[in-house]
Amino acid sequence: MKPYLILLFILFVTKSYAQNVTSSEEQNEIKKVIADESKFFYARNMEKWTNCYRQTPQTYWAKIEKEERFQKEGWDNIMSFVANYFNENPKVIKATFKRENYNFRKVNPTYIWVTFDQSKTIKDKKESSKETRILELIKGEWKIVNSTGFYLPIDKPTKPETISITKEKNTSESTEKEGAIKEKKKEKVKEIQKAS
């Protein structure tokens, strides 16, 4: 009986592990959704941009960039914010992206959590960020349900720090020295008094 239990345990663990592995095909599909979302946002293509998202009250979108910060929860809030943004900024912007250090974590067969480093260049201005996306598989297509990005300042060279280290006085030594100095002062005062 025990060998069967061991075999069942091994099969369960193997199946659980296999479910959490993101295939290279899934990774490529998800990378394309992420790239398309950025491309359509800067092309100001509302229809194609919205198609990248699962449009639910739980959808979340937050960015902390160098010059902008926003956080929107729920598709209606996101849509109204983006529609207003597109109306105020209708000009198509040429932006290039470099994404690397992808980390895929399959939560279950229909949810994948992805983190990556991103560099965005617009008109020779480069910004780096740490990005997170959570995607859900809906009718065979991956849709973003959470898009979060945090701006990372590009490090500028700085002067090396100079640290001055002073040796702390041992309190017993310093007390003895202070006592000896006081005694010498007292002796000098006595000598001066005797001389006068």
N, C-alpha and C positions, 0 to 999 in steps of 0.2 A: 504493500500500500504506500509506503514512504517514497519509493522511486517515482510513483505517479504524481504525488504531491510536489516533489522537487521538479519534475518535468512541467507540471502546470505552472508553478511559480516562475520558472525560466521563461516559458512562453508568455506569461503575463508581463513580466519585466521587459522582454524583448519587444512585445507589441506596444507597450506604453512608451518605450524609448523611440520606436520607429514613428509613432504618431507625432512626436515632438521634433522630428527632424524636418527641416525645410528643404525640399528638393531644389536642385539648381534651376529647374523650370519655374517653380514658384518664385524663387529669388529673382529671376529675370523678369517675370510678370510684374512683381511688386516694384522693382527698380523702374520699370517703364511707367507705372502709374505715378510714382513719385516724380519722375522727370516730366511727364505730361502735365501734372498739376502745376508745376512751376512754369513750364512753357506757356500754358494757356492763361495763367494768371498775368504774366508780363505781356502776352499778346492781347490781353483784354478780351478774351473770348469766353464770355460768361457761360454759354451753353456747354462747351467742352470742359471748362473748368469745373462746373457743378457736377458733371458726369463722373468726375474722379472721386466724389464723396458719397457716402451713405447719408442720406438726408433725413436725420432723425432728431428728436429732442436731446439725445445723448451725444450728438456729434460735438466735438470740441476743437477749437482753433486758437492757438496762442503763439505770439511771437514777441521776443525781446530783441530788437535790432538796435543798431547804433543810434538812429534818429527816431525810431518809432517803437511803441510798446502797446500791445492790445491783447485782450483775452475775451473770447466770445464762446458762450456755451449755448448749444441748441442751434439747429439748422436755420430757423427763422432769424435769429440774431446774427448769425454768420452771413446769411444772404443779404440782409438789409445793410450790414456794414460794408460788404464787398460791392454791392450795387452802388452805394453812395460813393465809395472809394473810386470805382471805375468812372462814375459820372464826373467827379472832381479831377480825376487824373486819366483822361481818355487816351493819352498818347501811348502808343506801343513802345515798349522799352526793350532794347536788346540786352539780354543778360546771359552770361555763360556760367555754368555750374561745374564744379568738380566735387564728386562725392566719393568718399573712401572710408575704410574701416567699418564696413557694414557688419552689424551683429543681428542676426535673425533669431527670434525666439518664438517657436510655435506654441501658443498657449493651448490650443486645441485644433482640430482639423479645419476650423473655419476662422480662427483668429491668429494673427501673427503680429508680433511686436518687433519693430525694427529701430535700431539706433545707428547713426552714422555721423561722420564729420563732413561738413559742407563748406566749400569756398564759393562765393558768389562774386562775380565781377560785372560791374555796370559802369561804363565810361571810364575805364581805368581805375575805378575805385573798387578795392577788394575788401570783402568782409568774410570772416570765418564764423561758423556757428556749429553748435552741437544740436543735432536734430533727432526727434523721436516721431515715429509714425506707428499707429495701430491700425491695422487693416482687417476688414471682414470679407469673407468670401460670400458674395450674393449672386445666386444664379450663375455660377461659374466665372464671375468677375470679381477681382479684388477692388474694394472701395475703402477709402480712408475714413475712419471714424474719429481719429485723433491726430492732429498735426501740431506739434510743439517744437519751437526752435529758440535757442538762446545764443545771442551774439557773444563772440569771444574777441576781446581786443587783441590786435596784432601786437606782439611784444616789440617794444623799441629797445635798442641797446642802451643800457644804463651803465653808469660808472660803477665799478665794483665798490661794495661797501667797505669802509674802513672801520674796524672795530678796535677800540683801545681797551686793553685788558689791564685792570689794576689789581694788584694782589691785595686781598683783604687782610687787614691786620688781625692778628690773633689777639683777642681781647685781653687775655691774661698778660701777654707780652707788652701790649700797649699800656696797660694799667701800671705795670712795673716800671716802664720807661717814664711815664708821666710822674710817678711817685719819686723816682730818682731825680728828675728835673726840678720838682718842687723842693726837694731836700737841698739841692745845690743852690737854689735861689734863696732859701732860708739862711743857709750858711753865709752867702755873700752879703745878705742884709745884716746879719750879725757882725760880720767883719767890718762893714761900713759903719755900723753903730759904735763898735769898739774904737774905731779909728777917730770918730768925732768926739 
